[in-house]
Amino acid sequence: MAYNPELDIASQGKTAAQAQENLNEAVDLFLETTKKMGTLKQVLEEAGFLVKKAKKEYKIPQLSFSSLEVSI
């Protein structure tokens, strides 16, 4: 079993790696759904996350990086 306490999401699998992969998918779906519902910011704040506006993406030839903040 794999668990994300901040979002109170759990998943399972036949192996620890599969459980973690399934948890990652569950968290992605949860965040995608709350974003579509317009409640992502509220959910993240209630979970204790500091929500900031996303920073611009900077590109360097053959490299790309951006902030790790969630875009709302």
Secondary structure as GFF3:
##gff-version 3
##sequence-region A 1 72
A	DSSP	beta_strand	2	4	.	.	.	ID=ss1
A	DSSP	beta_strand	9	11	.	.	.	ID=ss2
A	DSSP	alpha_helix	16	37	.	.	.	ID=ss3
A	DSSP	alpha_helix	40	46	.	.	.	ID=ss4
A	DSSP	beta_strand	58	60	.	.	.	ID=ss5
A	DSSP	beta_strand	63	65	.	.	.	ID=ss6
###
